[in-house]
Amino acid sequence: MIKLALKQQDGETKIFTQEFVSGRKLRNMLVFFKKVEKENVDELEMLDELVNTVANLFDNDLVTFDTIWDGIEASKMAETLRDVLNQAMGKEEKKPVAEQ
C-alpha cells in the first residue's frame, strides 16, 4: 500500500491511499529511473516525469499531475515523491509528510 498527502484547494490535507500497486506500475517506475540515468534530463523535465510517475501509481482521479504540484509544499516535494516511490517498491513507509 502507498500513501500520499495532498493539500486541497480548501486548505485541508487529504491522504490518498493505493492498496494495490501492480507489477506494471513498478515497471513504469523502472522506466522512469532508467530514463533519468541514461539521458541528459534537465531538472524541470525530471520533476515533471517524476510527478507523472507518482500520479500514475494511484487509481484515484483526484491524484493528478496538477494536484500533486499544487498539493505539496515546495520544500517537501522531493522528499514526498521519493517516499511514495519507496513505498511502492516495498521499502519502509514513512508517515505522509503533511502529517509530520
N, C-alpha and C positions, 0 to 999 in steps of 0.2 A: 504494500500500500504506500502511496505517496501523498504528501500534503503540501499545499501552497496557500499562504495567507496573502490576500489582496485587499487593499483599502478600496472601498466602494465610493461611488460619487457622493453618497450621503455622509461620508466620513467614517462609517462603520467598517470594521475589518471583518471579512468573511474568510473562513478557512474552507478551501476546496480539497476534496479527497478523491483519489482514484484507487479503488480497491484492487483492480487487476491491471497490470501492465504487461501487455503481450510481448512475445518474442520479436514481433515485427517492430514494435515501438523501440525495443532495445536496439535492434538492427539500425533503425533510423538515427538513434543516438550515436552509434558507432560510425555511421556515415559522416555525421557532423564532425566527430573527433578526427577522423581521417582527413576530411577536407581542411580543417584548421591546421593540422600538422603538415600537410603536403603543399598547400597553396599559400601564396603570399596574400593573406587576407587582412585588410585593414581592420582597425578596432570596431568601427561602426558596423561594418558588414558582419564581423564575427558576433557582435552582440545581437544584431538582428537575427542571425541564424540561430543563435543560442535561445533567444526568446521564442522563435518559431518552434524549435525542437521541444522546449518545455511545454508550450501550449499544446502541441500535438500529443503529448503524453496523456492529456486529460480528454475524456469524452464529453465533458460539460461544455455546452455552447457559451457559457459565461467566462470561460478561461480562453482568452484570445491574445493574439499579438498585442493589440491595443490595451486590453485590460491589464495585461502584465506590465507593460511600460507605464501605464497610468497608476497602477495599484501598488507599486513597490517603491519605497523611498530610495532615492539615488544612491545614498551611501551604503545601502544594504543590497543593492541589485545583484552584484557579482556573487556575494555570499549566499543569497537566497536561491539563485538559479543553480549554483554549484551544489547546494544542499539537495535540491529536488532531483538533480541528476544522480547524486549519490544514493538517494533513497530508491530510485528506480533500479539501480544496479545492486540493490540489496545491502548497501553499506549502512553504517549506523545512522539512525534517524535522529535529527536534531529537532528541537521544538521549532515550529514555524517562526521565523524572525520577528514577525509582528507580535508574537506572544511573549517574547523575551523582555 
